[in-house]
Amino acid sequence: MSRTVTDPAEAAGELAERFSRARSAVFFGGAGVSTASGIPDFRSADGLYHQRFAYPPETMLSHSFFVAHTEEFFDFYRERMVCLTARPNRAHLRLSELEREGHLAAVVTQNIDGLHQAAGSREVLELHGSVHRNVCQACEATYSAEWVMGTEGVPRCEKCGGLVKPDVVLYEEQLDERVLIASVRAISAADLLVIGGTSLVVYPAAGLVNYYGGSELVVVNRDPTPADAGADLVCACDIAAAFDF
């Protein structure tokens, strides 16, 4: 039966104890990890999906919308999906430290903001890609997020004039098979799985946690998730505060 704590200090103590015992822990995270860095999540009361736009965000972040309304896609993408001023918060930084200390084997993330790498994490499996990689669809030349943000309208390759697409997985697109396989391997081999900042409703990414067969499962999320019932510990509090140990 799971135990729930709501006090961030108590959660931090519990996490510290569990990570100290772990030798191959994996952190599986979502948008809630980056809210303390100023990047809004999607499904909370003040999240992206509850704001008003010309089209629903799910539509504007789909492959078919990208193809049919490319300029409108990039207007939304630049305004809402890229935040170059964001900096890693305590959760990102502590996860990086845990990796260096030999307690964390990998971060599996649904985020596209690159903040785990900015914090110093090395083994980061980005299920949905990254805004920091942008690829010409004709010649495969790559461009940075800063380059895309410095363009107007539909970004075109400086080498061949081809369309430059963010290397992010849109709705209706397949996840990268290599990243999926690596994520399954990491989660399957873990002795501690910490799920944080995710509602676990986006598939197939959320289904990866079902590959975990280790001894301890922890959920750190402000709102309830489908994994709570099977967790050993649920930390229902701010994730950045919970990782302040």
C-alpha positions in Angstrom: 0.0 0.0 0.0 1.4 3.4 -1.0 2.2 6.1 1.5 1.5 9.7 0.6 3.5 12.8 1.9 2.5 16.4 1.1 5.3 18.2 3.0 8.2 19.1 0.6 10.8 18.7 3.4 9.5 15.3 4.3 9.5 14.3 0.6 13.1 15.5 0.2 14.1 13.4 3.2 12.4 10.3 1.8 13.9 10.8 -1.7 17.4 11.3 -0.2 17.2 8.0 1.6 16.0 6.1 -1.4 18.5 7.5 -3.8 21.3 6.9 -1.3 20.5 3.1 -1.5 20.1 3.1 -5.3 22.7 2.1 -7.8 20.8 2.2 -11.0 17.9 4.5 -10.4 15.9 6.0 -13.3 13.9 9.2 -13.3 10.9 9.4 -15.6 9.7 13.0 -16.0 7.3 15.3 -17.7 6.3 18.9 -18.0 5.9 19.4 -14.3 9.6 19.2 -13.8 10.1 22.4 -15.7 7.3 24.6 -14.3 9.7 26.0 -11.6 11.9 27.1 -14.5 9.1 29.2 -15.9 7.9 26.8 -18.6 4.2 26.1 -18.4 2.9 22.6 -18.3 0.0 21.3 -20.4 -2.8 19.9 -18.4 -2.9 21.7 -15.0 -5.5 24.4 -14.4 -3.2 27.2 -15.7 -1.5 25.0 -18.3 -1.2 25.4 -22.1 -4.3 23.3 -22.8 -6.5 25.6 -20.8 -5.5 28.8 -22.6 -7.4 30.2 -25.6 -5.8 30.0 -29.1 -7.2 30.1 -32.6 -6.9 26.3 -32.7 -6.6 23.8 -29.8 -2.9 23.3 -28.9 -3.3 19.6 -29.6 -4.2 20.5 -33.2 -1.4 23.1 -33.7 1.1 20.5 -32.4 0.0 17.8 -34.8 1.9 16.7 -37.9 -1.1 17.4 -40.2 -1.3 21.0 -38.9 2.4 21.4 -39.4 2.0 20.3 -43.1 -1.2 22.3 -43.8 -0.6 25.4 -41.8 3.2 25.6 -41.5 3.5 29.3 -40.9 0.8 29.3 -38.2 2.6 26.3 -36.6 5.8 28.3 -36.4 4.0 31.3 -35.0 2.7 29.1 -32.1 5.9 27.2 -31.8 8.1 30.3 -31.4 5.7 31.9 -29.0 4.8 29.0 -26.7 7.1 26.0 -27.2 10.6 27.6 -27.0 11.8 29.5 -23.9 15.5 30.3 -24.3 15.6 32.2 -21.0 14.6 29.2 -18.9 17.2 27.8 -16.5 17.4 24.5 -14.7 15.7 24.4 -11.3 16.6 22.4 -8.2 15.0 19.2 -9.6 17.2 19.3 -12.7 20.3 20.2 -10.8 19.8 17.5 -8.1 19.2 14.8 -10.8 22.5 15.8 -12.4 24.3 15.6 -9.1 22.8 12.1 -8.4 24.1 10.9 -11.7 27.6 12.1 -10.9 27.3 10.5 -7.5 26.6 7.2 -9.1 23.0 6.8 -8.0 21.1 7.7 -11.1 21.5 5.7 -14.3 19.3 7.8 -16.7 16.7 10.4 -17.1 13.8 9.5 -19.4 12.0 12.7 -20.2 8.9 13.7 -22.2 10.2 17.3 -22.2 11.7 19.1 -25.2 13.4 22.0 -23.4 16.9 20.6 -22.9 17.1 21.7 -19.3 18.3 18.3 -18.0 21.4 18.7 -20.3 21.8 22.3 -19.3 21.9 21.1 -15.6 24.7 18.7 -16.5 22.9 15.4 -16.9 24.6 13.2 -19.5 22.3 10.1 -19.9 19.1 11.9 -21.0 16.6 10.0 -23.2 14.4 12.5 -24.9 11.2 10.7 -25.9 9.7 13.7 -27.6 12.9 15.2 -29.1 14.3 18.7 -28.4 13.7 22.3 -29.5 17.5 22.6 -29.6 17.7 20.4 -32.7 16.2 21.6 -35.9 16.7 19.6 -39.1 16.4 20.6 -42.8 13.9 18.2 -44.4 15.9 18.2 -47.6 19.6 18.1 -46.8 19.5 17.3 -43.1 21.5 20.3 -42.1 20.9 21.1 -38.4 20.2 24.4 -36.7 19.9 25.6 -33.2 16.9 26.9 -31.3 18.5 30.3 -31.3 18.7 30.2 -35.1 15.0 29.3 -35.5 14.0 32.0 -33.1 15.9 34.5 -35.2 13.9 33.7 -38.3 10.5 34.8 -39.4 7.7 32.8 -41.0 8.7 29.4 -42.2 12.4 28.8 -41.5 14.4 27.8 -44.6 17.8 26.1 -44.8 20.7 28.4 -45.5 22.3 25.7 -47.6 19.6 24.4 -49.8 16.4 26.3 -49.0 14.6 23.3 -47.6 12.1 23.5 -44.8 13.7 23.3 -41.4 11.6 21.3 -38.9 12.1 21.1 -35.2 13.3 17.7 -34.1 10.3 17.3 -31.8 7.7 14.5 -32.0 4.4 16.0 -33.0 1.0 14.4 -32.5 0.4 11.7 -35.2 4.2 11.1 -35.4 6.1 8.0 -34.2 8.6 8.2 -31.3 12.2 7.5 -32.2 12.7 3.7 -32.0 16.2 4.0 -30.7 15.2 6.2 -27.8 12.3 3.9 -27.0 14.5 0.8 -26.8 17.1 2.6 -24.7 14.3 3.8 -22.3 12.9 0.4 -22.0 16.3 -1.0 -21.2 17.1 1.6 -18.6 13.7 1.3 -16.8 13.8 -2.5 -16.9 17.3 -2.5 -15.3 16.5 0.1 -12.6 16.4 -0.7 -8.9 14.5 2.5 -8.2 12.1 4.3 -10.5 11.0 7.9 -9.6 8.2 9.3 -11.7 8.0 13.0 -11.5 6.1 16.0 -12.9 3.9 14.0 -15.3 0.2 13.0 -15.3 1.0 9.8 -17.1 -1.7 10.2 -19.7 0.4 10.7 -22.9 1.0 7.4 -24.7 3.1 5.6 -25.7 5.5 7.4 -23.4 3.5 6.8 -20.2 3.4 3.1 -21.0 7.1 2.8 -20.5 6.8 2.8 -16.7 5.1 -0.7 -17.0 8.5 -2.1 -17.9 9.7 -1.4 -14.4 10.1 -4.5 -12.1 12.4 -3.1 -9.5 11.9 -2.9 -5.7 10.9 0.7 -5.2 8.6 3.0 -7.1 8.1 6.6 -6.1 5.8 9.2 -7.7 6.5 13.0 -7.2 3.6 14.9 -8.7 1.3 17.7 -7.5 -1.8 15.9 -8.8 -2.8 12.3 -8.7 -1.5 9.9 -11.4 -2.5 6.4 -12.5 0.7 5.1 -10.9 -0.1 6.2 -7.4 -1.9 3.1 -6.3 1.1 0.9 -7.1 3.8 3.2 -5.7 5.6 2.7 -2.5 5.7 6.4 -1.9 3.7 9.3 -3.4 5.1 12.8 -2.9 2.1 15.1 -3.6 4.0 18.4 -3.6 6.2 20.8 -5.6 8.9 18.7 -7.3 11.7 21.3 -7.2 11.2 21.5 -3.4 11.1 17.7 -3.1 14.5 17.5 -4.8 16.1 20.1 -2.4 18.3 17.6 -0.6 
